[in-house]
Structure formats: C-alpha cells, structure tokens
C-alpha cells in the first residue's frame, strides 16, 4: 500500500501544504514552468505558525525541484508528439510540373 501524506513527518506534511499555497511561475512565450514564486513564503510560514522552518523550506525546495523537472519533461513529450502529429497529418501530393 503506498504511503499517504499522514504517514510522513510533520515537516514533510507542512512542506506539501506550503508548496500548494505558493503561486506558480511560467515563462509566457515558451510556456516553460519555472517553479513556485517564493516571495510569500515567509508570510505563509508565519501565518500557519510552521515550526522548524529551515527543514520545511528544504523539503519545499525538494518538492519544487522534482515537480518542475516532471512537468517540463511532460510538456516536452507533449510538444514533440504534437510536432510528429502535425508532420504526419494531411495528404502530400506530388505533381509533375514542366516548365
């Protein structure tokens, strides 16, 4: 049976909670996911009275690294699949044209 969030220590649970509250950062033109905006993290940690802040922030950083890598790899696979589909789509005609 896979572990649930409750099976992890308090710091890991707090990291997932805080990570979920942070806003996402995307690069507009390319659509590349940059991770989370860390600007509000201090306020969130204070509001929710998170203990052991360095450890929680370390886990948030680990979560972000893994998620960012995963989402960008998935988007790259989807982009390549779209390219393949657009190259295959439609009929190609060859005409004998003489000048």
Phi and psi in degrees as a GROMACS rama.xvg file:
@    title "Ramachandran Plot"
@    xaxis  label "Phi"
@    yaxis  label "Psi"
@TYPE xy
-67.2964  148.956  UNK-2
-69.3869  150.528  UNK-3
-103.338  170.29  UNK-4
-58.1178  -34.1945  UNK-5
-67.6395  -18.1282  UNK-6
-76.06  -14.8371  UNK-7
-91.2146  160.181  UNK-8
-63.9191  163.405  UNK-9
-51.5374  -44.9592  UNK-10
-62.1788  -37.9702  UNK-11
-69.4573  -43.2187  UNK-12
-61.1736  -43.4041  UNK-13
-63.8602  -38.5068  UNK-14
-63.6603  -44.6209  UNK-15
-64.1059  -38.6109  UNK-16
-63.2745  -51.4086  UNK-17
-63.6398  -42.0127  UNK-18
-57.7029  -41.1635  UNK-19
-66.1664  -24.1899  UNK-20
-86.3653  -21.3372  UNK-21
-72.2439  139.181  UNK-22
-73.4465  151.005  UNK-23
-81.2145  151.119  UNK-24
-118.313  126.463  UNK-25
-125.489  146.105  UNK-26
-86.6083  123.594  UNK-27
-56.9264  -57.0732  UNK-28
-68.2144  -44.8333  UNK-29
-87.2886  -19.4112  UNK-30
73.7248  21.0388  UNK-31
-79.8546  133.86  UNK-32
-80.928  125.982  UNK-33
-99.332  -7.60571  UNK-34
111.302  -152.26  UNK-35
-103.059  152.135  UNK-36
-83.9132  114.803  UNK-37
-85.1661  -1.13669  UNK-38
-54.37  -43.7241  UNK-39
-87.2086  8.30986  UNK-40
-63.7894  -40.3723  UNK-41
-60.6279  -44.3409  UNK-42
-62.2809  -43.5514  UNK-43
-63.6828  -42.8319  UNK-44
-62.0357  -38.8593  UNK-45
-70.1613  -46.1791  UNK-46
-58.7629  -44.2754  UNK-47
-93.5213  9.93221  UNK-48
48.2993  51.22  UNK-49
-72.5822  131.627  UNK-50
-93.1942  160.841  UNK-51
53.6912  55.6583  UNK-52
-55.1411  -43.9824  UNK-53
-59.4609  -39.5892  UNK-54
-69.7874  -43.2638  UNK-55
-62.4473  -43.9094  UNK-56
-63.7919  -36.1501  UNK-57
-62.5469  -43.4215  UNK-58
-66.5054  -39.0014  UNK-59
-60.5225  -42.7621  UNK-60
-62.3109  -42.481  UNK-61
-63.1366  -43.7317  UNK-62
-60.4658  -45.8014  UNK-63
-61.9371  -44.1938  UNK-64
-59.7163  -46.6057  UNK-65
-66.6118  -46.6578  UNK-66
-66.0671  -42.4796  UNK-67
-61.8078  -44.4631  UNK-68
-61.8669  -44.889  UNK-69
-62.9821  -48.4526  UNK-70
-67.3068  -38.5595  UNK-71
-69.4911  -36.1603  UNK-72
-65.6979  -41.1498  UNK-73
-64.6265  -42.5357  UNK-74
-66.0755  -36.2944  UNK-75
-65.4381  -41.9065  UNK-76
-61.901  -42.7827  UNK-77
-64.6842  -39.7442  UNK-78
-63.5785  -44.4295  UNK-79
-64.8203  -38.3197  UNK-80
-64.025  -40.395  UNK-81
-63.0249  -40.9454  UNK-82
-63.0111  -44.4701  UNK-83
-62.1343  -42.4772  UNK-84
-64.3582  -40.9882  UNK-85
-71.7751  -28.8006  UNK-86
-72.8026  -34.4595  UNK-87
-81.8592  -32.5091  UNK-88
-63.8368  149.651  UNK-89
81.4011  155.212  UNK-90
-89.7354  147.239  UNK-91
-112.018  128.814  UNK-92
-111.979  140.252  UNK-93
-112.715  127.635  UNK-94
-118.583  142.997  UNK-95
-88.934  107.837  UNK-96
-114.35  127.704  UNK-97
-113.029  142.982  UNK-98
